[in-house]
């Protein structure tokens, strides 16, 4: 087969066969397909689409491009995946909470993609934390602690590993076909029994409208269930950041405040509870999602989830006393400056994508594949929709490496906020459930 002919087929609006898609995925894994061809393929899929059969074929082909794991554990193997948003650090709360509830959570996560942050980048803000475990280390940790959050190994969905990085730098992140195949190839290769999906919708998400988010959620759920994995999806609000921080170390701070109860972020906790309740019910560890949600709440409020998080951090190379001394363990940016509101009124809208791009330009994400991430930079104390403000009143705090970067970030954050008279309705956190 010939990569050029497959790309030309897609370019002309024709659908490649399953055999052609399988060959292309194998070529991504082996290197037979070049970076230029991979980028052209991704753009053609974004513009022309693969159709349902092609989407499933690409998912399976990328899953089977490497090792597919099998487990023998005392509890069900489960996971959660988010399609990406601003201030979305749920995974860091949910993995240890699920483990406390008897689930086994081998979470294979990604790095920042486009304007959204990555779970691995956040965890690597913790000094010494290793996301690249060997398979033996990964298996042993899940069996011992109940959770591990790692990068996909070179032999797990290697086709996706390559295409994922290329999508980030070629403007092809938003394709439903590519998102579905990317998410599910890794998840199915991890040998899951149950999966809950958090499909974001709004200005800070890749899917801006409810219709777009629902289309993606249905594609993901149908493909995953067709592959034998019990799956549901929650479509959740991303018209504003989930946490009040955006940036790697800053989001870890918010996670630790919520885990330890020192300053609980209600939306962050509530979404963790809702997603955890879903997956515990799917896995048979709870009678229904409400019962599961109650179990997650108890894991968080009792401090058991914080303790389990500390065990995970220590097992993956981080400080053994991280839960007790996290304020001293995380890096801080040298420049901190307030962002003043430009007018009086209430916050009516926030351009979440713009805020994500601010973090990227500060150095908290990647402009190009291979860029180094600065874990200390980002935004904190972000005001939310519905809050009253006034000219000169802070609506955010910029954490930057230089004064020049901070000045540029302040102007960009001000442009991202729409302030007007009157009081807007606050959007609900969960918009729809897809099963």
JOLIN-V194927 format. One record per backbone hydrogen bond with DSSP energy under -1.0 kcal/mol. CO is the residue of the C=O (numbers start at 1). NH is the residue of the N-H. E is the energy in kcal/mol with one decimal. If there is no record, write none. Layout:
co=CO nh=NH e=E
co=CO nh=NH e=E
This chain:
co=2 nh=6 e=-1.7
co=3 nh=7 e=-2.5
co=4 nh=8 e=-2.3
co=5 nh=9 e=-2.2
co=6 nh=10 e=-2.0
co=7 nh=11 e=-2.7
co=8 nh=12 e=-1.9
co=9 nh=14 e=-2.7
co=10 nh=13 e=-1.9
co=17 nh=21 e=-2.3
co=18 nh=22 e=-2.5
co=19 nh=23 e=-2.3
co=20 nh=24 e=-2.3
co=21 nh=25 e=-2.5
co=22 nh=26 e=-2.3
co=23 nh=27 e=-2.1
co=24 nh=28 e=-2.0
co=25 nh=29 e=-1.9
co=26 nh=30 e=-2.4
co=27 nh=31 e=-1.9
co=27 nh=33 e=-1.8
co=34 nh=38 e=-2.5
co=35 nh=39 e=-2.6
co=36 nh=40 e=-2.2
co=37 nh=41 e=-2.5
co=38 nh=42 e=-2.4
co=39 nh=43 e=-2.2
co=40 nh=44 e=-2.4
co=41 nh=45 e=-2.5
co=42 nh=46 e=-2.3
co=43 nh=47 e=-2.3
co=44 nh=48 e=-2.8
co=45 nh=49 e=-1.9
co=51 nh=55 e=-2.4
co=52 nh=56 e=-2.4
co=53 nh=57 e=-2.5
co=54 nh=58 e=-2.5
co=55 nh=59 e=-2.2
co=56 nh=60 e=-2.7
co=57 nh=61 e=-2.5
co=58 nh=62 e=-2.5
co=59 nh=63 e=-2.3
co=60 nh=64 e=-2.8
co=76 nh=104 e=-2.9
co=77 nh=193 e=-3.2
co=77 nh=194 e=-1.3
co=79 nh=196 e=-1.9
co=81 nh=198 e=-3.5
co=86 nh=242 e=-2.4
co=87 nh=89 e=-1.1
co=90 nh=93 e=-1.3
co=90 nh=94 e=-3.0
co=91 nh=95 e=-2.2
co=93 nh=97 e=-1.3
co=94 nh=98 e=-3.0
co=95 nh=99 e=-1.9
co=96 nh=100 e=-2.0
co=97 nh=101 e=-1.3
co=98 nh=103 e=-2.2
co=99 nh=102 e=-1.5
co=104 nh=78 e=-2.8
co=105 nh=107 e=-1.4
co=105 nh=148 e=-1.8
co=107 nh=150 e=-2.6
co=110 nh=120 e=-2.0
co=113 nh=116 e=-2.0
co=116 nh=113 e=-1.2
co=118 nh=122 e=-1.9
co=119 nh=123 e=-2.4
co=120 nh=124 e=-2.3
co=122 nh=125 e=-1.4
co=123 nh=126 e=-1.9
co=126 nh=129 e=-2.1
co=131 nh=151 e=-2.9
co=134 nh=138 e=-2.8
co=135 nh=139 e=-2.9
co=136 nh=140 e=-2.4
co=137 nh=141 e=-2.4
co=138 nh=142 e=-2.2
co=139 nh=143 e=-2.3
co=140 nh=144 e=-2.0
co=141 nh=145 e=-3.4
co=146 nh=105 e=-3.1
co=148 nh=107 e=-2.2
co=150 nh=109 e=-2.7
co=153 nh=156 e=-1.8
co=155 nh=67 e=-4.1
co=157 nh=161 e=-1.9
co=158 nh=162 e=-1.7
co=159 nh=163 e=-2.2
co=160 nh=164 e=-3.4
co=161 nh=165 e=-1.2
co=162 nh=166 e=-1.5
co=163 nh=167 e=-2.6
co=164 nh=168 e=-1.5
co=167 nh=172 e=-1.4
co=175 nh=179 e=-2.7
co=176 nh=180 e=-2.7
co=177 nh=181 e=-2.3
co=178 nh=182 e=-2.3
co=179 nh=183 e=-2.8
co=180 nh=184 e=-2.5
co=181 nh=185 e=-2.0
co=182 nh=186 e=-1.3
co=183 nh=187 e=-2.0
co=184 nh=188 e=-3.1
co=185 nh=189 e=-1.5
co=188 nh=191 e=-1.4
co=189 nh=69 e=-3.3
co=193 nh=230 e=-1.4
co=194 nh=79 e=-1.3
co=195 nh=232 e=-1.5
co=196 nh=81 e=-2.0
co=197 nh=234 e=-3.0
co=198 nh=83 e=-2.4
co=199 nh=236 e=-2.1
co=201 nh=238 e=-3.0
co=202 nh=205 e=-1.7
co=203 nh=353 e=-1.1
co=207 nh=202 e=-2.0
co=209 nh=213 e=-2.3
co=210 nh=214 e=-2.8
co=211 nh=215 e=-2.1
co=212 nh=216 e=-2.0
co=213 nh=217 e=-2.8
co=214 nh=218 e=-2.7
co=215 nh=219 e=-2.0
co=216 nh=220 e=-2.7
co=217 nh=221 e=-2.7
co=218 nh=222 e=-2.4
co=219 nh=223 e=-2.0
co=220 nh=224 e=-2.5
co=221 nh=225 e=-2.7
co=222 nh=226 e=-2.1
co=224 nh=229 e=-2.2
co=225 nh=228 e=-1.6
co=230 nh=195 e=-2.6
co=232 nh=197 e=-2.3
co=233 nh=434 e=-3.2
co=234 nh=199 e=-2.5
co=235 nh=431 e=-3.1
co=235 nh=432 e=-1.4
co=236 nh=201 e=-1.9
co=238 nh=204 e=-2.9
co=244 nh=382 e=-2.5
co=246 nh=379 e=-3.0
co=247 nh=251 e=-2.2
co=248 nh=252 e=-1.7
co=249 nh=253 e=-2.1
co=250 nh=254 e=-1.6
co=251 nh=255 e=-2.2
co=252 nh=256 e=-2.6
co=253 nh=257 e=-2.4
co=254 nh=258 e=-1.9
co=255 nh=259 e=-3.0
co=256 nh=260 e=-2.5
co=257 nh=262 e=-1.0
co=257 nh=263 e=-1.5
co=265 nh=269 e=-2.6
co=266 nh=270 e=-3.2
co=267 nh=271 e=-2.3
co=268 nh=272 e=-1.8
co=269 nh=273 e=-2.3
co=270 nh=274 e=-2.3
co=271 nh=275 e=-2.5
co=272 nh=276 e=-2.4
co=273 nh=277 e=-2.5
co=274 nh=278 e=-1.6
co=275 nh=279 e=-2.1
co=276 nh=280 e=-2.3
co=277 nh=281 e=-1.7
co=278 nh=282 e=-2.3
co=279 nh=283 e=-2.0
co=280 nh=285 e=-2.4
co=281 nh=284 e=-1.1
co=288 nh=292 e=-2.5
co=289 nh=293 e=-2.5
co=290 nh=294 e=-2.0
co=291 nh=295 e=-1.7
co=292 nh=296 e=-2.0
co=293 nh=297 e=-2.4
co=294 nh=298 e=-2.0
co=295 nh=299 e=-1.9
co=296 nh=300 e=-2.1
co=297 nh=301 e=-3.1
co=298 nh=302 e=-2.0
co=299 nh=305 e=-2.5
co=303 nh=307 e=-2.1
co=304 nh=308 e=-2.3
co=305 nh=309 e=-2.4
co=306 nh=310 e=-2.2
co=307 nh=311 e=-1.8
co=308 nh=312 e=-2.2
co=309 nh=313 e=-2.6
co=310 nh=314 e=-2.4
co=311 nh=315 e=-2.4
co=312 nh=316 e=-1.6
co=313 nh=318 e=-3.0
co=314 nh=317 e=-1.5
co=316 nh=130 e=-3.7
co=319 nh=322 e=-1.3
co=321 nh=325 e=-2.3
co=325 nh=328 e=-1.3
co=326 nh=330 e=-1.1
co=335 nh=400 e=-2.9
co=337 nh=398 e=-3.4
co=339 nh=395 e=-3.0
co=341 nh=392 e=-2.9
co=345 nh=389 e=-3.2
co=346 nh=420 e=-2.4
co=347 nh=386 e=-2.9
co=349 nh=418 e=-2.9
co=350 nh=352 e=-1.4
co=351 nh=355 e=-1.8
co=352 nh=356 e=-2.5
co=353 nh=357 e=-2.4
co=354 nh=358 e=-1.8
co=355 nh=359 e=-1.9
co=356 nh=360 e=-2.0
co=357 nh=361 e=-2.7
co=358 nh=362 e=-1.8
co=359 nh=364 e=-2.7
co=360 nh=363 e=-1.2
co=363 nh=374 e=-3.2
co=368 nh=371 e=-2.2
co=375 nh=249 e=-2.7
co=378 nh=399 e=-2.9
co=379 nh=246 e=-2.8
co=380 nh=397 e=-2.6
co=384 nh=387 e=-1.9
co=387 nh=347 e=-2.4
co=389 nh=345 e=-1.9
co=390 nh=393 e=-2.8
co=393 nh=341 e=-2.7
co=395 nh=383 e=-2.6
co=396 nh=339 e=-2.8
co=397 nh=380 e=-2.4
co=398 nh=337 e=-2.2
co=399 nh=378 e=-2.4
co=400 nh=335 e=-2.0
co=402 nh=406 e=-1.9
co=403 nh=407 e=-2.5
co=404 nh=408 e=-2.0
co=405 nh=409 e=-2.1
co=406 nh=410 e=-2.5
co=407 nh=411 e=-1.7
co=408 nh=412 e=-1.8
co=409 nh=413 e=-2.7
co=410 nh=414 e=-2.3
co=411 nh=415 e=-1.7
co=412 nh=416 e=-1.1
co=416 nh=351 e=-2.7
co=418 nh=348 e=-2.8
co=418 nh=349 e=-1.4
co=420 nh=346 e=-3.0
co=429 nh=237 e=-2.5
co=432 nh=235 e=-3.3
co=434 nh=233 e=-2.8
